[in-house]
Amino acid sequence: MEALTRAIWAGLSVQEKEELLQGMIALCPAGMEYIGVRTFERFGQRTETGVFMYAGREFVFVPGDHVTLGWRQWQEGMNEETSADLSEAISEYGIEDVDSFLASQMSPVREAAIAPMLVECLTQSLGWIDVTEEEALAGHEPGFAAELEKFKHSDLKGLEQYQTFRLERQGEEVRIQLYNEEFTLEALLEEQAEAGFGLLTEDEWEYVYGGGCRTLFPWGDSFDYTMKLKHFGRLEELTEIVGETVEMDLSLVAEDEMPYDLEQPNFFGLQFAGDPYKVELTMDCSGEVLPKGGDGGEMICGGMGPLVGYLPASAVYYRNSNASELDWEDWLDSMYYRRVIRLTDLT
């Protein structure tokens, strides 16, 4: 069989796709179910693909491809608004060469062969574990019960005690997460391998996030100032209120019910954190951890506005140059992962 690249996959009929998708079950861990064909479209890319379910979590089929990854130069070039915003933001830190600054923040340009995969749609937290109220009360100090009861009767949407517990209101229920500081990378890799899953490489992550695009962002080289972003709200309203300054009073912006743009499913049906405070676990060829999709909040905490502050969460090829300086324990609080099944028998 020829490699199931996007071009070949796109040329198949729905019936041919259905047959192949149903045949993929034999290559998956026991319990994987095929749900059906669904079409995802965003940022000018479109994929008609299969949706699967495993233990209540969705996976999608992502066809493989041979792609160019990394970033070194503009494809289309920034528009005037993005260029002025970026130049002003980085000049405050004594940086004048915009192109060199961006290139230093991105992974190098390279060619990559991506195998077809089943990819988990949503990420899971590494350091935080969902527990029932009974489990939380049984395993926590007495003060937790009082905090939980106080939260239930408050108007708060969420509450976190650093590296201890998280409470999140979900309708009438309260989601409880406890921090697991003893969780190790070795334990994760062993656990997933035994279950028949792998973790994304950096090449695979950049592919499933950007689809092999050659632009800075999945949608182009210019920033989208119409987005609603976590920590900033709706950028159009912020621009109207504060003009060109990045000193934003977020209390002036009424929060609406619209979802955050960067959290919406992409053209493969995958959802990303869309939050620079969070990072997604990937591995390089030597097994070293490479966090993607965020920087732990380094730039946004440094006073950068939406464009630079969200560069780690929106630029396809962003690579944190300081990642190697941090230990596993430093990432655990903010790191997430998604499982994959590489369908090498289909190539």
C-alpha positions as CSV (number, residue, x, y, z in Angstrom):
1,M,0.0,0.0,0.0
2,E,1.2,3.5,-0.8
3,A,1.9,5.8,2.1
4,L,-1.3,7.4,3.4
5,T,-0.3,11.0,2.8
6,R,-2.8,13.8,2.8
7,A,-2.8,14.0,-1.0
8,I,-3.6,10.3,-1.4
9,W,-6.1,10.4,1.5
10,A,-7.9,13.4,0.1
11,G,-8.3,11.5,-3.2
12,L,-10.2,8.6,-1.7
13,S,-13.9,8.2,-1.7
14,V,-15.8,8.2,1.6
15,Q,-16.4,4.5,1.2
16,E,-12.7,3.9,0.7
17,K,-11.9,6.0,3.7
18,E,-14.4,4.1,5.8
19,E,-12.9,0.8,4.9
20,L,-9.4,1.9,5.8
21,L,-10.6,3.6,9.1
22,Q,-12.4,0.5,10.2
23,G,-9.3,-1.6,9.4
24,M,-7.2,0.6,11.7
25,I,-8.9,-0.8,14.8
26,A,-6.7,-4.0,14.4
27,L,-3.6,-1.8,14.9
28,C,-5.0,-0.2,18.1
29,P,-5.1,-1.1,21.8
30,A,-8.2,-3.2,22.8
31,G,-11.1,-0.9,23.5
32,M,-10.6,1.5,20.6
33,E,-13.9,2.2,18.8
34,Y,-14.4,3.7,15.4
35,I,-17.1,6.4,15.5
36,G,-17.4,7.7,11.9
37,V,-16.2,10.2,9.4
38,R,-16.2,13.9,10.2
39,T,-14.9,17.0,8.4
40,F,-12.7,19.6,10.1
41,E,-11.9,22.9,8.4
42,R,-9.9,25.9,9.7
43,F,-7.2,28.4,8.6
44,G,-7.7,27.4,4.9
45,Q,-7.0,23.7,5.4
46,R,-9.6,21.0,5.4
47,T,-9.6,17.3,6.4
48,E,-12.3,14.7,6.1
49,T,-11.2,12.1,8.6
50,G,-12.2,9.4,11.0
51,V,-13.1,9.9,14.7
52,F,-12.3,7.2,17.2
53,M,-13.1,6.7,20.9
54,Y,-11.0,5.1,23.6
55,A,-12.1,5.1,27.3
56,G,-14.2,8.2,26.8
57,R,-11.6,10.2,24.9
58,E,-11.6,11.1,21.2
59,F,-8.9,10.4,18.7
60,V,-8.7,11.4,15.1
61,F,-6.9,9.9,12.1
62,V,-4.2,12.3,10.8
63,P,-2.8,11.3,7.4
64,G,1.0,11.4,7.1
65,D,3.0,13.6,4.8
66,H,6.5,14.8,3.8
67,V,6.8,18.4,5.0
68,T,9.1,21.3,5.6
69,L,9.1,22.4,9.2
70,G,10.8,25.2,11.1
71,W,10.9,28.9,10.4
72,R,13.6,31.2,9.0
73,Q,12.0,33.8,6.8
74,W,8.6,35.2,5.9
75,Q,6.3,33.5,3.5
76,E,3.8,36.4,3.0
77,G,5.2,39.0,5.3
78,M,3.6,40.9,8.2
79,N,0.9,43.5,7.6
80,E,1.5,47.0,8.9
81,E,-0.4,46.5,12.2
82,T,1.6,43.4,13.1
83,S,4.9,44.9,12.1
84,A,4.4,48.1,14.1
85,D,3.2,46.1,17.2
86,L,6.1,43.7,17.1
87,S,8.7,46.3,16.5
88,E,7.4,48.4,19.4
89,A,7.2,45.5,21.8
90,I,10.7,44.1,21.3
91,S,12.4,47.5,21.0
92,E,11.6,48.1,24.7
93,Y,14.1,45.2,25.4
94,G,16.7,46.7,23.2
95,I,16.0,44.4,20.2
96,E,15.9,46.2,16.8
97,D,16.2,43.3,14.3
98,V,12.7,41.8,14.2
99,D,13.6,39.0,11.8
100,S,16.6,37.8,13.8
101,F,14.5,37.9,17.0
102,L,11.8,35.7,15.5
103,A,14.3,33.3,13.9
104,S,16.0,32.9,17.3
105,Q,12.6,31.9,18.8
106,M,11.8,29.2,16.2
107,S,12.9,25.7,15.4
108,P,15.3,25.3,12.5
109,V,14.1,24.7,9.0
110,R,14.2,21.0,8.1
111,E,12.5,18.2,6.1
112,A,10.4,15.6,8.0
113,A,8.5,12.5,7.0
114,I,5.4,12.1,9.2
115,A,3.7,8.7,9.5
116,P,-0.1,8.4,9.6
117,M,-1.3,8.5,13.1
118,L,-4.3,8.3,15.4
119,V,-3.9,11.4,17.7
120,E,-5.8,12.2,20.9
121,C,-7.9,15.3,20.4
122,L,-7.5,16.8,23.8
123,T,-4.4,16.9,26.1
124,Q,-4.1,15.6,29.6
125,S,-2.3,17.2,32.5
126,L,0.9,15.6,33.8
127,G,1.1,17.0,37.3
128,W,-2.6,17.3,38.1
129,I,-4.9,14.3,38.7
130,D,-8.7,14.3,38.7
131,V,-10.1,12.8,41.9
132,T,-13.5,12.4,43.5
133,E,-14.5,14.4,46.5
134,E,-14.2,11.3,48.7
135,E,-10.7,10.6,47.4
136,A,-9.6,14.2,48.0
137,L,-11.0,14.4,51.5
138,A,-9.4,11.0,52.4
139,G,-6.0,12.0,51.1
140,H,-5.7,15.6,52.2
141,E,-5.1,17.6,55.3
142,P,-8.1,18.8,57.3
143,G,-7.9,22.3,55.9
144,F,-8.8,21.1,52.5
145,A,-12.4,20.2,53.5
146,A,-12.9,23.8,54.8
147,E,-11.5,25.3,51.5
148,L,-13.8,23.0,49.5
149,E,-16.9,23.9,51.4
150,K,-16.0,27.6,51.2
151,F,-15.6,27.3,47.4
152,K,-18.9,25.6,47.0
153,H,-20.7,28.5,48.6
154,S,-18.7,31.2,46.8
155,D,-19.1,32.8,43.3
156,L,-15.7,31.8,42.2
157,K,-15.3,29.8,39.0
158,G,-12.0,28.3,40.1
159,L,-9.5,28.2,42.9
160,E,-5.9,26.9,43.0
161,Q,-3.5,26.4,45.8
162,Y,-0.1,26.2,44.2
163,Q,1.0,22.7,43.6
164,T,-1.6,21.4,46.0
165,F,-5.1,21.4,44.7
166,R,-7.4,22.9,42.0
167,L,-11.1,23.5,42.2
168,E,-13.2,24.3,39.1
169,R,-16.9,24.9,39.0
170,Q,-18.7,22.8,36.3
171,G,-22.4,23.5,36.5
172,E,-23.6,22.1,39.8
173,E,-20.5,20.0,40.2
174,V,-16.9,20.8,41.4
175,R,-14.0,19.4,39.5
176,I,-11.2,18.5,42.0
177,Q,-7.6,18.0,40.9
178,L,-4.7,17.1,43.2
179,Y,-1.0,17.8,42.4
180,N,1.2,14.7,41.8
181,E,4.8,15.9,42.3
182,E,6.2,12.3,42.2
183,F,5.1,11.6,38.6
184,T,8.1,11.0,36.4
185,L,8.8,11.0,32.6
186,E,10.0,7.4,32.8
187,A,6.8,6.3,34.5
188,L,4.7,8.1,31.8
189,L,6.6,6.6,28.9
190,E,6.5,3.1,30.4
191,E,2.8,3.4,31.2
192,Q,1.9,4.6,27.7
193,A,4.1,2.0,25.9
194,E,2.5,-0.8,27.9
195,A,-1.0,0.5,26.9
196,G,0.0,0.7,23.2
197,F,0.5,4.4,22.9
198,G,3.3,6.8,22.1
199,L,3.9,10.5,22.6
200,L,4.4,13.2,20.0
201,T,7.8,14.2,18.7
202,E,8.5,17.8,18.0
203,D,8.2,17.2,14.2
204,E,4.8,15.5,14.7
205,W,3.6,18.3,17.0
206,E,4.5,21.1,14.5
207,Y,2.8,19.1,11.7
208,V,-0.4,18.5,13.6
209,Y,-0.5,22.1,14.7
210,G,0.3,23.9,11.5
211,G,-0.3,21.2,8.9
212,G,3.1,22.0,7.2
213,C,2.3,25.6,6.6
214,R,5.2,27.9,5.9
215,T,3.8,31.0,7.6
216,L,4.5,32.1,11.2
217,F,1.0,31.4,12.4
218,P,-1.3,28.6,11.2
219,W,-3.5,31.3,9.5
220,G,-0.7,33.5,8.0
221,D,2.2,35.8,8.8
222,S,0.1,38.5,10.5
223,F,-1.4,38.4,13.9
224,D,-5.2,38.1,14.2
225,Y,-6.4,41.0,16.3
226,T,-10.0,39.8,16.2
227,M,-9.3,36.8,18.4
228,K,-10.5,36.3,22.0
229,L,-7.6,35.1,24.1
230,K,-7.4,33.7,27.6
231,H,-5.8,36.3,29.9
232,F,-6.7,39.2,27.5
233,G,-10.3,38.6,26.4
234,R,-11.5,40.0,23.1
235,L,-8.7,41.9,21.5
236,E,-11.0,44.2,19.5
237,E,-12.5,45.5,22.7
238,L,-9.1,45.9,24.2
239,T,-7.9,47.9,21.2
240,E,-11.0,50.1,21.4
241,I,-10.4,50.8,25.1
242,V,-6.7,51.3,25.3
243,G,-5.6,52.2,21.8
244,E,-2.0,51.1,21.1
245,T,-0.7,50.7,24.7
246,V,-0.1,47.2,26.2
247,E,-0.9,48.4,29.7
248,M,-4.4,46.8,29.7
249,D,-7.0,47.0,32.5
250,L,-8.7,43.7,31.9
251,S,-11.4,44.6,34.4
252,L,-12.8,47.0,31.8
253,V,-13.6,44.2,29.4
254,A,-16.8,42.3,30.0
255,E,-16.2,38.6,29.6
256,D,-18.6,37.0,27.1
257,E,-19.5,33.4,26.5
258,M,-17.6,33.0,23.3
259,P,-14.9,30.3,23.4
260,Y,-11.2,31.3,23.1
261,D,-10.1,31.1,19.5
262,L,-6.9,29.3,20.0
263,E,-8.7,26.5,21.9
264,Q,-11.0,25.6,19.0
265,P,-10.5,22.4,16.9
266,N,-8.1,22.8,14.0
267,F,-8.2,21.3,10.5
268,F,-7.3,17.9,11.9
269,G,-9.9,18.1,14.6
270,L,-7.2,18.6,17.3
271,Q,-7.5,21.1,20.2
272,F,-4.5,22.9,21.7
273,A,-4.2,24.7,25.0
274,G,-4.0,28.2,23.4
275,D,-2.4,29.4,26.6
276,P,1.3,30.5,26.9
277,Y,1.3,29.4,30.6
278,K,0.7,25.8,29.5
279,V,3.1,23.6,27.5
280,E,2.6,20.4,25.6
281,L,5.1,17.5,26.0
282,T,7.0,16.4,22.9
283,M,10.3,14.5,22.6
284,D,13.3,15.0,20.3
285,C,15.1,12.1,18.5
286,S,17.3,11.5,21.5
287,G,14.5,11.3,24.0
288,E,14.9,14.8,25.5
289,V,11.8,16.8,26.5
290,L,10.8,19.6,24.2
291,P,7.9,21.7,25.5
292,K,5.7,23.1,22.7
293,G,2.8,25.5,22.5
294,G,3.8,27.8,25.4
295,D,6.7,29.0,27.5
296,G,5.3,28.7,31.0
297,G,4.2,32.4,30.8
298,E,7.7,33.9,30.5
299,M,7.0,36.5,27.9
300,I,3.4,37.3,28.9
301,C,4.6,37.8,32.5
302,G,7.4,40.0,31.2
303,G,4.8,42.6,30.3
304,M,4.5,41.7,26.6
305,G,1.2,42.4,24.9
306,P,-1.0,39.8,23.1
307,L,1.3,39.5,20.0
308,V,4.6,38.7,21.7
309,G,3.0,37.3,24.9
310,Y,1.1,34.8,22.8
311,L,3.9,34.0,20.3
312,P,4.7,30.7,22.1
313,A,1.1,29.6,21.9
314,S,0.3,30.8,18.4
315,A,3.5,30.6,16.3
316,V,3.7,27.1,14.7
317,Y,7.4,26.6,15.1
318,Y,8.1,28.3,18.4
319,R,10.8,26.5,20.4
320,N,11.7,27.7,23.9
321,S,15.5,28.3,23.9
322,N,15.5,28.2,27.7
323,A,13.7,24.8,28.0
324,S,17.0,22.8,28.7
325,E,17.7,25.0,31.7
326,L,14.7,23.7,33.6
327,D,14.2,20.4,35.3
328,W,11.3,18.0,34.9
329,E,9.9,19.2,38.2
330,D,9.9,22.8,36.9
331,W,7.6,21.9,34.0
332,L,5.3,19.4,35.8
333,D,2.8,22.0,37.0
334,S,2.1,23.4,33.5
335,M,2.8,20.5,31.2
336,Y,0.2,18.5,29.3
337,Y,0.5,15.5,26.9
338,R,-1.5,13.7,24.2
339,R,-1.3,10.1,23.1
340,V,-0.7,8.9,19.6
341,I,-0.7,5.6,17.7
342,R,1.6,5.5,14.7
343,L,0.0,3.4,12.0
344,T,3.3,2.3,10.4
345,D,1.6,-0.7,8.8
346,L,-0.4,1.6,6.6
347,T,2.7,3.0,4.9
